[in-house]
Amino acid sequence: QVQLVESGGGLVQAGGSLRLSCAASGQTFSLYAVGWFRQTPGKEREFVAAISRGGGSTYYADSVKGRFTISRDNAKNAVYLQMNSLKPEDTATYYCAASIRPQITTMTQYGMDYWGKGTLVTVSP
C-alpha cells in the first residue's frame, strides 16, 4: 500500500506559478513511477506529467510542456510539480498517482495503482 497526499494548490493569477507536492508513505516509494493528473467537473481525468522510478525520465502532456516541471526526491518520498506561466485553462483539481508499471510515456489514469485525494488549483484571468 502507498498513501499519497497532495498539497500546494490555491488561487493564482494567470501568468503566475505554483508548486504542488505529493508526499508518499507506505511501501518503498522508489518502486513506483508517479504521474500528475487533473480533472475539472464533468470532464475525464487527464494526464499532465509523469516521472520514472529513479527520476531520470519525465514525460509531459503537450498542453503543459515547457511550463510545468515534474521532479521527485525519493529520499523524502516526495514528488513535485512546478507550474509556471499558469493559464485559466489549467484550473482543475490535481491528483498524484503511483504505478508499479515502469513505463511513463503510456501512463493513463486506468493504469495507476494508488491515488491521492487531490488539491485544487484555480487560475484567475
C-alpha positions in Angstrom: 0.0 0.0 0.0 1.1 3.5 -0.8 -0.6 6.6 0.7 -0.4 9.8 -1.3 -1.2 13.3 -0.1 -1.1 16.3 -2.3 -0.6 19.9 -1.2 0.3 23.3 -2.6 -2.9 24.1 -4.5 -4.5 27.5 -4.3 -5.6 30.6 -6.2 -3.2 32.3 -8.5 -3.4 34.9 -11.3 -2.7 34.0 -14.9 1.0 34.1 -15.6 1.8 33.1 -12.0 3.4 30.0 -10.5 2.5 27.3 -8.1 4.4 24.3 -6.8 2.5 21.2 -5.9 3.8 18.5 -3.6 2.9 14.9 -3.3 4.0 13.2 -0.1 4.1 9.4 0.0 4.1 6.9 2.8 3.9 3.1 2.9 5.8 0.8 0.6 9.1 1.8 -0.9 8.2 4.8 -3.0 11.1 4.4 -5.4 9.5 1.2 -6.8 6.7 3.4 -8.3 6.5 5.6 -11.3 4.4 8.7 -10.5 2.1 10.8 -12.5 0.2 14.0 -12.0 -3.3 14.2 -13.4 -6.0 16.8 -13.4 -9.8 17.0 -13.6 -12.5 19.6 -13.9 -16.2 18.9 -13.2 -17.9 17.0 -16.0 -14.6 16.1 -17.7 -12.5 13.0 -17.6 -9.3 13.0 -15.6 -6.4 13.9 -17.9 -2.7 13.1 -17.8 -0.4 16.0 -17.0 3.1 14.7 -16.3 5.0 11.6 -15.2 8.3 10.7 -13.8 10.2 7.4 -13.7 11.1 5.5 -10.6 14.5 6.9 -10.3 13.6 10.4 -11.6 15.8 10.2 -14.7 13.0 10.3 -17.2 10.0 12.6 -17.4 7.1 12.9 -19.8 4.5 15.7 -20.3 1.2 16.4 -21.9 1.5 18.8 -24.8 -0.7 21.3 -23.1 1.8 21.8 -20.2 5.2 21.1 -22.0 7.6 23.9 -21.4 5.6 25.4 -18.5 5.4 22.5 -16.0 8.3 20.5 -14.5 7.9 17.3 -12.6 10.6 16.1 -10.1 11.0 13.7 -7.3 13.1 13.2 -4.2 13.0 9.5 -3.2 14.9 10.2 0.0 12.0 12.4 1.1 9.3 10.2 -0.5 8.0 13.2 -2.5 7.1 14.2 -6.0 6.7 17.8 -7.1 5.0 19.7 -9.9 6.3 23.1 -10.6 3.8 25.0 -12.6 4.8 28.3 -14.3 3.0 30.6 -16.7 -0.3 29.3 -15.5 -3.4 29.8 -17.6 -7.1 29.9 -16.7 -7.5 26.6 -18.5 -5.1 25.0 -16.0 -7.8 25.4 -13.4 -8.5 21.9 -12.0 -8.1 19.5 -9.2 -4.7 18.0 -9.4 -4.0 14.4 -8.3 -0.8 12.5 -8.0 -0.8 8.8 -8.6 1.6 5.9 -8.4 2.1 3.0 -10.7 4.2 -0.2 -10.3 4.5 -0.3 -14.1 7.7 1.5 -15.2 6.5 3.0 -18.5 5.7 6.6 -18.3 5.0 7.6 -21.9 1.9 5.4 -22.0 0.7 6.4 -18.5 -3.1 6.8 -18.2 -5.5 7.1 -15.2 -6.5 3.5 -15.8 -3.0 2.1 -15.1 -2.4 3.7 -11.8 -2.4 1.7 -8.5 -2.7 4.4 -5.9 -4.2 7.9 -5.8 -4.2 10.9 -3.6 -7.3 12.9 -2.9 -6.3 15.9 -4.9 -5.5 19.6 -4.5 -7.4 22.4 -6.2 -5.7 24.9 -8.4 -7.6 27.9 -9.6 -6.1 30.3 -12.1 -7.9 33.6 -12.4 -7.8 35.6 -15.7 
